[in-house]
């Protein structure tokens, strides 16, 4: 039997057009490590490069989504300055990949999403969370700092005043509260988390992938109004040259569901 320490740090499964990536260090509540980050980045890139994958679901094995940094490993004091820099950059790269990849990402959060775990969850395009889950950014409280572009992304999601409270006070909040603030797409009973996430992922996977990619990029840019008014027609014109656009028009007129091929 394979030892737990030899198990892959991220499990990858396919369900139709959805790739499910599961953080797999349940004995450490999926605390991040360099290996987990590397494996996650590789899995995200592979999913984004696969035309058969239309949506990615990111979740955690066991009792938590991800409790953040593996403080036991950090406390061992064996990391050099170069090791610390690599760790920090891997965390940034993982969150950057989630935010910038063309394929939409849904984070399904159970248990805890703290620190680096909350950064991964916030990076996703959609957040489905158990109503009793706990999220938080404890970094300032323990003398460290957030990553994953959170100082830019969180204020855009919940407003500067609430982001200030969350990042400086570091208090944990429930999934239900995350939904109330507009941070989560849905907060559901833990027993419903998987089915709700699957339904959302299937809905996303049915959309036109080329249009989705352009929409995700436009939202990420956060252009000023005058720039958005200039760029939107070019996105539209580019899509009107695609087979997917023709399929969408035909399906609408024929009153049937479109079949998009990403072409």
Buried (B, 14 or more C-beta within 10 A) or exposed (E): EEEEEEEBBBBBEEEEBBBBBBBBBBEBBBBBBBEBBBBBBEBBEEBBEBEEBBBBBBBBBBEBBBBBBBBEBBEEEEBEEEEEEBBEEBBBBBBBBBBEBBBBBBBBBBBBBBBBBBBBBBBBBBBBBBBEBBBBBBBEEEEBEBBBBBEEBBBEBBEEEBBEBBBEEBEBBBBBBBBEBEBBBBBBEBEBBBEBBBEBBBEBBBBBBBBBBBBBEBEEEEBEEEEEEEBEEEBEEEBEEBEBBEBBEEBEEEEEEBEBEBE
